[in-house]
Amino acid sequence: MTSPVEISVVIPVLNEVENIPPLAQRLTTVLENYGHPFEIIFIDDGSRDGSYEFLKSIHQVDPRTKAIRLSRHYGQTTALVAGFDLAQGQTIVAMDGDLQFHPEDLPSLVDKLAEGYDLVNGWRDRSHDPTIRSLPSRIAGLMIASVSGLKLRDFGTTFKAYRRSLIQEMKLYGEQHRFIPVLASYYGARMCEVQVQWSPRIHGKSHYGLDRTWRVLLDMITVKFLLSYSSRPMRLFGALGVICVGLGILSGLLAIFLGTTLLILSALLILMGVQFVSNGLLAEMLMRNYHEGGAVKPIYTIREIVQ
């Protein structure tokens, strides 16, 4: 009889065919030595370099390694959600597939989780990393910390250990994997950090860049709204409405006395900005209602599963 899975390792991959073999080998060795029943779940997020075919060959040799092939490229957050949905272990560990994190650090995260925490965040010391490479992550981390008030050394790391009960509570969309600690704090999760090793990428091309900073900013606005105003949106929109009406009246009075249309244009621009933000937040709420209300609708489609 097969022992029940205790640890599930979830790894999204996108064109990582050169990194998958050493990662799978090192991770399997670490988990076998650790002595707990495990499974390794790779999620192929639309790779075009033969990554999925290689994952299938690994599964034929070791059935504990499983693979999910998404129908297209969805992004890291969605790939993680697909892996979390398939995971069977009571402890779930997520990590990247680029071999920059060291599988040998996994036991230290799981051991810390056993001390009573719900989430253990692996933080990287990137003080020696070239500024241009670490700058996007640092900017995103500063923005998230300033808005959430949560003091963590590393918001950008994927290397985390979770209790299954916490993962089942959270709903993730967009690029919100960076906000998992923030969302977890909303549910009262106990969390801590453990320093992990980190190495520069050797094979393949990095999927991170400055272009992700603005996406993090937009998701940060969404998360802040959902955590602070999802149950009382009128407090936010009502306040914005009062401010906008006040600005409109003031601009109208100034235009009458000064005979200029510049202030009217300014008021219109402000109103347009507020409308755009409001519409974006309302659309986010409607999207969550679509996915979470009534029948559960997944945010991804699977082409094939090897397990």
C-alpha positions in Angstrom: 0.0 0.0 0.0 1.3 3.4 -1.0 2.0 5.8 1.9 0.0 9.0 1.9 1.8 12.0 0.5 3.0 14.3 3.3 5.0 16.9 1.3 4.0 18.3 -2.1 6.5 20.4 -4.0 5.0 22.7 -6.6 7.2 24.0 -9.4 6.0 26.2 -12.3 8.3 26.0 -15.4 8.5 28.0 -18.6 11.1 26.9 -21.1 13.4 25.4 -18.4 14.4 22.2 -20.2 18.1 22.6 -19.2 17.3 23.2 -15.6 14.7 20.5 -15.0 17.0 17.4 -15.0 19.4 18.6 -12.3 16.6 20.2 -10.3 14.5 17.0 -10.3 17.5 14.9 -9.4 18.7 17.1 -6.5 15.1 17.6 -5.2 14.4 13.9 -5.3 17.6 13.1 -3.4 16.9 15.7 -0.7 13.3 14.5 -0.2 14.4 10.8 0.0 17.0 11.7 2.6 14.4 13.8 4.5 12.3 10.6 4.9 8.7 11.8 4.4 6.4 10.6 1.6 6.5 13.2 -1.2 5.4 14.2 -4.6 6.9 16.7 -7.0 4.5 18.5 -9.3 5.9 20.5 -12.3 3.5 22.8 -14.0 4.4 23.5 -17.6 3.1 27.0 -18.3 3.2 27.0 -22.0 6.8 26.0 -22.7 8.0 25.6 -26.3 11.4 24.1 -25.7 10.4 20.5 -25.0 10.2 20.9 -21.2 6.9 19.0 -21.0 8.2 16.0 -23.0 11.1 15.8 -20.7 8.9 15.9 -17.7 6.9 13.0 -19.1 10.1 10.9 -19.4 11.0 11.7 -15.8 7.6 10.5 -14.6 8.0 7.2 -16.4 11.2 6.6 -14.4 9.8 8.0 -11.1 6.0 8.2 -10.7 6.4 10.5 -7.7 7.3 13.3 -10.2 4.1 14.5 -11.8 3.4 17.1 -14.6 0.6 19.4 -15.6 0.6 21.0 -19.0 -1.5 24.1 -19.2 -3.2 24.8 -22.5 -1.3 28.1 -22.9 1.0 30.5 -21.0 -1.0 31.9 -18.1 1.7 33.3 -15.8 3.3 32.2 -12.6 0.4 32.8 -10.2 -2.0 30.7 -12.3 0.6 28.0 -12.7 1.0 27.9 -8.9 -2.7 27.6 -8.4 -2.9 24.7 -10.8 -0.2 22.9 -8.8 -1.8 23.7 -5.4 -5.1 22.3 -6.7 -3.4 19.0 -7.6 -1.2 18.8 -4.5 -2.1 16.1 -2.0 0.3 16.8 0.8 -0.6 18.5 4.1 2.6 20.5 3.6 3.1 22.3 0.3 6.4 23.8 -0.8 6.6 26.1 -3.8 9.8 27.0 -5.7 11.0 28.2 -9.1 12.2 25.9 -11.8 15.3 27.9 -12.7 17.7 26.3 -10.1 18.4 29.7 -8.5 17.0 28.3 -5.3 18.7 25.3 -3.7 16.6 22.2 -3.1 18.8 21.4 -0.1 17.2 24.3 1.8 13.7 22.6 1.6 14.0 20.7 4.9 14.8 23.9 6.9 11.5 25.5 5.6 9.4 22.4 6.4 11.0 22.0 9.9 10.2 25.6 10.7 6.6 25.1 9.6 6.4 22.2 12.1 7.0 24.7 14.9 3.5 26.0 14.5 3.7 28.4 11.6 1.3 28.5 8.7 3.7 30.0 6.2 7.5 30.1 6.1 9.0 32.5 3.7 12.5 31.8 2.3 14.4 35.1 1.9 17.4 35.6 -0.3 20.4 37.8 0.5 20.7 39.6 -2.8 23.2 42.3 -1.6 25.8 41.0 -4.0 23.4 40.7 -7.0 23.8 43.3 -9.8 21.5 46.2 -9.2 19.8 46.0 -12.6 18.8 42.4 -11.9 17.5 42.8 -8.4 16.0 46.3 -8.8 12.5 45.2 -10.0 12.2 42.9 -7.0 13.4 45.5 -4.6 11.1 48.2 -5.9 8.1 45.7 -5.7 9.1 44.7 -2.2 9.2 48.3 -1.0 5.8 49.1 -2.5 4.2 46.1 -1.0 5.7 46.7 2.4 4.7 50.3 2.4 1.0 49.5 1.6 0.6 46.4 3.6 2.6 47.3 6.7 4.0 43.7 6.6 7.7 43.6 7.4 9.4 40.9 5.3 12.9 40.8 3.9 11.8 39.3 0.6 8.4 39.5 -1.0 9.5 38.3 -4.4 10.7 34.8 -3.4 8.6 31.9 -4.6 10.4 29.5 -2.2 7.8 29.1 0.6 6.3 26.4 2.7 2.6 26.4 3.5 0.1 24.4 5.5 -2.5 23.0 3.2 -5.3 24.6 5.2 -3.9 28.1 4.4 -3.6 27.4 0.7 -7.2 26.3 0.6 -8.4 29.6 2.1 -6.6 31.9 -0.4 -7.8 32.8 -3.9 -5.1 34.0 -6.2 -5.4 35.8 -9.6 -3.3 38.0 -11.8 0.3 38.4 -10.5 -0.7 38.0 -6.9 1.8 35.4 -5.9 4.0 38.2 -4.5 1.1 39.1 -2.2 0.6 35.7 -0.7 2.1 36.8 2.7 -0.2 39.9 2.7 -3.2 37.8 1.9 -2.2 35.2 4.5 -1.9 37.9 7.2 -5.6 38.8 6.4 -6.5 35.2 7.4 -4.5 35.5 10.6 -1.7 33.2 9.4 1.4 32.8 11.6 4.4 33.3 9.4 8.2 33.7 9.7 11.2 33.9 7.4 14.2 31.5 6.9 17.2 32.5 4.9 17.8 30.4 1.9 20.7 30.1 -0.6 20.3 31.8 -4.0 22.5 31.5 -7.1 22.5 33.4 -10.4 20.8 31.7 -13.3 23.1 29.5 -15.4 20.8 28.1 -18.1 17.8 29.7 -19.9 16.5 33.2 -19.9 15.1 35.2 -17.0 11.4 35.8 -17.0 11.6 38.8 -14.7 12.2 42.4 -15.6 11.4 46.1 -15.0 8.1 45.6 -17.0 6.7 43.6 -14.1 6.9 46.6 -11.7 3.8 48.3 -13.0 1.8 45.1 -12.9 2.8 44.7 -9.3 1.6 48.2 -8.7 -1.8 47.5 -10.2 -2.2 44.3 -8.3 -1.1 46.1 -5.1 -4.0 48.5 -5.6 -6.4 45.6 -6.0 -5.1 43.7 -3.0 -5.3 46.9 -0.8 -8.9 47.4 -1.9 -9.9 43.8 -1.3 -8.3 43.7 2.2 -9.5 47.1 3.3 -12.8 47.9 1.5 -14.2 44.7 0.0 -16.9 44.5 2.7 -17.5 48.3 2.8 -16.7 49.8 -0.7 -18.9 52.8 -0.1 -16.4 54.2 2.4 -13.9 54.4 -0.4 -16.0 55.3 -3.4 -18.1 57.7 -1.3 -15.0 59.6 -0.1 -13.7 59.8 -3.6 -17.0 61.0 -4.9 -17.2 63.8 -2.3 -13.6 64.9 -3.1 -14.3 64.9 -6.9 -17.6 66.9 -6.5 -15.7 69.4 -4.3 -13.0 69.8 -6.9 -15.6 70.2 -9.6 -17.4 72.9 -7.7 -14.1 74.7 -6.9 -13.0 74.5 -10.5 -16.3 75.9 -11.7 -16.1 78.9 -9.4 -12.5 79.6 -10.4 -13.4 79.3 -14.0 -16.2 81.9 -13.5 -14.1 84.4 -11.8 -10.9 83.9 -13.8 -12.4 83.1 -17.1 -10.2 80.2 -17.9 -10.9 76.6 -18.9 -7.7 75.1 -17.6 -9.2 74.3 -14.2 -12.2 72.7 -15.8 -9.9 70.5 -17.9 -8.0 69.6 -14.7 -11.2 68.6 -13.0 -12.2 66.5 -15.9 -8.9 64.7 -15.9 -9.2 64.0 -12.2 -12.7 62.7 -12.7 -11.5 60.5 -15.5 -8.7 59.1 -13.4 -11.1 58.3 -10.6 -13.5 56.6 -13.0 -10.7 54.5 -14.4 -9.5 53.3 -11.0 -13.1 52.8 -9.8 -14.0 50.8 -12.9 -10.9 48.7 -12.5 -11.7 47.9 -8.9 -15.3 47.1 -9.7 -14.3 44.9 -12.6 -12.0 43.0 -10.1 -14.9 42.5 -7.8 -17.1 41.3 -10.6 -14.3 38.9 -11.7 -14.0 37.4 -8.2 -17.8 37.0 -8.0 -17.7 35.2 -11.4 -15.0 32.8 -10.2 -16.1 32.3 -6.6 -19.9 32.7 -6.7 -22.0 29.6 -7.3 -20.2 26.9 -9.3 -16.4 27.1 -9.1 -14.8 28.1 -12.3 -11.0 27.5 -12.7 -8.8 30.3 -13.8 -6.9 27.9 -16.1 -7.4 25.0 -18.5 -5.3 21.9 -18.5 -4.2 20.2 -21.7 -2.7 17.1 -20.1 -1.8 15.7 -16.7 0.8 13.0 -16.1 0.4 11.4 -12.6 
